[in-house]
Amino acid sequence: MRPDIGPAELEAVTRVLQSGWLVQGKEVERFEQSIASRHELLHGIAVSSATAGLHLAYEALGIQKNEVILIPSFAWPSAANMAVRCGAEVVFVDVEPLTYNICPKDLKTKLSQCKEAGKRVQGLVVVHEFGLPADMDAIMPLAETENIWVIEDAACALGARLPSGAVGTFGVMGVFSFHPRKSLTTGEGGCIVTNDPDLEARLRSLRNHGQIIENGQRQFGSCGWNYRLTEFQGALGNTQLERYDTMLAQRRQVAAWYHQHLCEIEGLALPPLDESHTWQTFMTVLGDAFQRDNIVADMRKQGIECSMGAFAAHRLNPFASRHLNKEDDCPVSTRLLNQGLALPLHAFLDETKVKRVAESLKVSLSR
Ligand SMILES: Cc1ncc(COP(=O)(O)O)c(C=O)c1O
């Protein structure tokens, strides 16, 4: 990845740095409002990262200790880490082999298994992995039947949209990330979106040490955190948002070139060229005959940086002990962990460079 920071961003950040107002002010407010209105939602609450946003989302809902939160396994483990930090039990759900998103069938299985084991499920986190919307039309009715809340971890998916709505607008809250590996960056940063005024008030207070204003006086309503975004990050975000649609179009073009130049390689599965995808990552899946880490090393020798795609959270140390002596209950995630190969993806790739990646990959796979 390579962040796309141009002269407008440099000018905006410099202007804020020279203004003397560095933390959460008008720029952050404008950024929050723009993110909310892009989603036709009432509230955007900017935070210092998506992980902070997920933490606050749980805190604002009031997590019940030892009750279950269902989370797809194939994703960066922020949602699972924060759930554990809030005292919840995490049950991982497997993903679909082609979309890498939560599998509605396994979700049903895990819901039944929780019931059989006498565990109460309080909520579900849906990750829109790598920027491709999960199947919300299948998932939301399941959550409604079970009477559980849904938080959308849309960290990678700003701008992704299904025919039935924008990503981030289906659940009670949606959380975005602006880490440099995302298509829009503020360095570090995140934003929670919601239509619920009570959640909004709690999120704003918890983000800022638990402060509230009562009768014009500053009070501490609860014990909060400092998860604020800085003004210069807000200014960076505002500038990036102005050209975000163009930035997304560039990423979609790169993905289309990859499809064109990789589609005939045997033993390589490509992600779907879906028009709703925002392409935070272009992850291919290698056939079982290939050792992913060897391919990464060989590509590096050819001057091209590739990497694994994402982690399978159920296999990570803090969670793996739950699976000791048990069959792997998220086998698709495990396969994607082992065979996923993410290719370079950023705004500075042209078709010649994409072709070079494709040619190098063919060489690596043939050795
Ligand atoms: C699905 C998902 N959730 C959460 C995060 C964490 O985002 P942040 O780095 O802003 O905390 C990431 C980061 O890669 C992610 O991919």
The ligand as an SDF file (V2000), in Angstrom:
LIG
                    3D

 16 16  0  0  0  0  0  0  0  0999 V2000
  -11.8400   -5.4240    9.6990 C   0  0  0  0  0  0  0  0  0  0  0  0
  -11.0040   -4.4940   10.5210 C   0  0  0  0  0  0  0  0  0  0  0  0
  -11.4600   -4.0420   11.6980 N   0  0  0  0  0  0  0  0  0  0  0  0
  -10.7380   -3.1960   12.4560 C   0  0  0  0  0  0  0  0  0  0  0  0
   -9.5100   -2.7610   12.0630 C   0  0  0  0  0  0  0  0  0  0  0  0
   -8.7190   -1.8490   12.9450 C   0  0  0  0  0  0  0  0  0  0  0  0
   -8.6540   -0.5500   12.4450 O   0  0  0  0  0  0  0  0  0  0  0  0
   -7.7260    0.5330   13.1770 P   0  0  0  0  0  0  0  0  0  0  0  0
   -6.3300    0.2630   12.7600 O   0  0  0  0  0  0  0  0  0  0  0  0
   -8.2490    1.8540   12.6820 O   0  0  0  0  0  0  0  0  0  0  0  0
   -7.9310    0.3620   14.6320 O   0  0  0  0  0  0  0  0  0  0  0  0
   -8.9760   -3.2020   10.8430 C   0  0  0  0  0  0  0  0  0  0  0  0
   -7.6390   -2.7750   10.4080 C   0  0  0  0  0  0  0  0  0  0  0  0
   -7.0460   -3.2930    9.5110 O   0  0  0  0  0  0  0  0  0  0  0  0
   -9.7430   -4.0880   10.0580 C   0  0  0  0  0  0  0  0  0  0  0  0
   -9.2800   -4.5550    8.8870 O   0  0  0  0  0  0  0  0  0  0  0  0
  1  2  1  0
  2  3  1  0
  2 15  2  0
  3  4  2  0
  4  5  1  0
  5  6  1  0
  5 12  2  0
  6  7  1  0
  7  8  1  0
  8  9  2  0
  8 10  1  0
  8 11  1  0
 12 13  1  0
 12 15  1  0
 13 14  2  0
 15 16  1  0
M  END
$$$$
